[in-house]
Amino acid sequence: MSRHLSRVLDDIGVIQDMTDVRRNIHLLYETLWTMGGKLQGNNETVYIVGSQSEGTTTVGMDSDTDFMFILNDYLVVFDWAEWDKDKIIMLAIRDNTTPPQICYLQRLRRDMPLKMDDPVKPTDEMDEEGRVLVSNTWNDDWLWEAGKYLGPMISHGPSKSFSDKVDIVHAFPCASIPEECEFLFRRPRPGHYPKPETLERARRCPTFLVPQGHPFSEHKYLQWRISTSLWERFLVFDFTAEQQHVYVLLKMIRKTFIKPVVGDNLSTFHMKTAVMFTIESCQPDIWRRDNIIACAVNCLNTLLRWIKMGKCPHFTTDGVNLFDCKLDKRQLFKLKNVITQIKSHNLWCIYQIQMDMLGFHLLPDIHIQDDRRHNNQLRILREILFRIPRTVSLTMSTLMSVSRQQNIYEAVHGIIGHLQFLHSIHNSGSSLECEPASLLLPHLYGTLASTLASCCIARQLPVPQFVINLYKLSFTSDLMSTKLKFASMLYCSGQSAAAAQVLTHCEGLLGPDVHHYCTCDERPKTHKNQSDAHLEAALNGNIAELLKSRSTLCVRFSIHERSCVPEHLQCEMFRTMTHEDQRLRHGHNEWMDLVVIDCVPFLHYLQYLVYRQLDQPARKMAALQKLEDYVGQPRGTPGHVDTAIHVLAHCCELENQPDDAFFYYQQSVLHYPRNNIANWHLNRFL
């Protein structure tokens, strides 16, 4: 039964290769997010913790993504000697009445290590000793403001977000390891788990304070909890494949059989803690594929022992009871009965687990498809791979949108500063930082080249060779988007023959393993449509290289690149025309201030314009037919369907077919009544 269970878990994606892919994607994702934030002037470090970055989830679990935003401008000290003039310092305060893992934060002055005399924010509070204490609701004002557009705020412990799919925690870094967390390094243990190098790695990593107080404290809104989330991630990274099987199985058991009884009061974290203590106390040789059931029972025995004691210890922090404020005596009694029943028949209940069809595939005489494991791996990639191009696109859209408020000199200076920052990381950063820097650098080169070329075209000057060289540096951004920007510049500068050569090259790059990623908010996402050939390339190769060689992103032009954009497309920068349009904009929609178009329709639109300019009617009409076929796809056009329709309508105008053009603009407005330049085009026609 254990061997069969292990094979089924492998098939649904709990296999070391797929775990590594999950971890690599999410580590790249968090590093890209951090780097993009720094380019925008945010001094934050982003970590993705929990099951997504650990690789301990399945598609059927439908796990959320846990973000931790570390505010690096702040620093929590446990001793006055740790005061730092370059940070906003807060002193952790505890006494005999403070619950374990909990502390208060006192504001200190920036100019010298003395206490602050007056509150800084309305949420601050003065205590009886005249100390200014920071409330754990100090950052909620912007959340309430964002809630007007994004909907009601959802709270899970210290997390505050606007979606059940995402948990977001803002945390302060600690200057040193809290005393109770030294427990992880000092307590006696057999030695096989955690590995010594893992403990050393954890010791070098920061701990954090997250905004959560003790639920039963009258001062809970002033209290902060110590978090060792990064340590816990390293500890899970230490799991063997068999230990990971056990952990995932226990998570499925919790969600299927325990959650209906006590809700989330017994959480995944309790299960993780039970697995860690069991691994630490049991001999390594029991963790075998033919012994998975027995190992899971051992973990349940650990949990059952804690339930009888009414106390669940924390693996990394001393003095903490993880049952505290979670489970009362009545619930503990229910929990004891449920776990005893689960154990009583050697986990035969797992045949009833519907998640990922686990129970069905465990049944005897079920025909196992040879390609099931492979198909599930592609399914997992379809769920998570898009997060990397989305972050790249979001970063570039934000940077380009900010330049709208700048003059051309400020914009160019800003891009050069971003390039210098990324080059310094690429040349001297860690191996984990080099990859995301290599993804962003070419896009910035393309933006700089297009900005400088736009200045030349506007002044009717030839585009100099050094700008052409900048374009060439941008060609590794992805398969096609910056090459199309280059072709657009050639067309706008009157070099139609050269533009035609570039466009022919670009069309030759398309193939079944190429996928266009559009992840712009408020437009249909395309990440569900990747071909199997594209996903197999991701499965068998480097993710960053896949994005450069077999993926395309939306083509983006800022206001300072407008002379490199066909005149009709320039209108797309002004799709937000009314107060109602502005009111309906929210979330990550900075792209609406740019010209944004998907690669394939832009390719055919440029081909039409270029061949029209070169007086090649047959090739011109062939390009127009391809554009019509793209817009008229039976399943609809993914991505920026409105912009694709607009360029098709413009071609109809140029072909002296005003009725067709008017019809297409009407269709665009039916798709998107607001923030759509088609409204202006219709008024122009009328």
Order of alpha helices (4+ residues) and beta strands (2+ residues): alpha-alpha-beta-alpha-beta-beta-beta-beta-beta-beta-alpha-beta-beta-beta-alpha-alpha-beta-beta-alpha-alpha-alpha-alpha-alpha-alpha-alpha-alpha-alpha-alpha-alpha-alpha-alpha-alpha-beta-alpha-alpha-beta-beta-alpha-alpha-beta-alpha-alpha-alpha-alpha-alpha
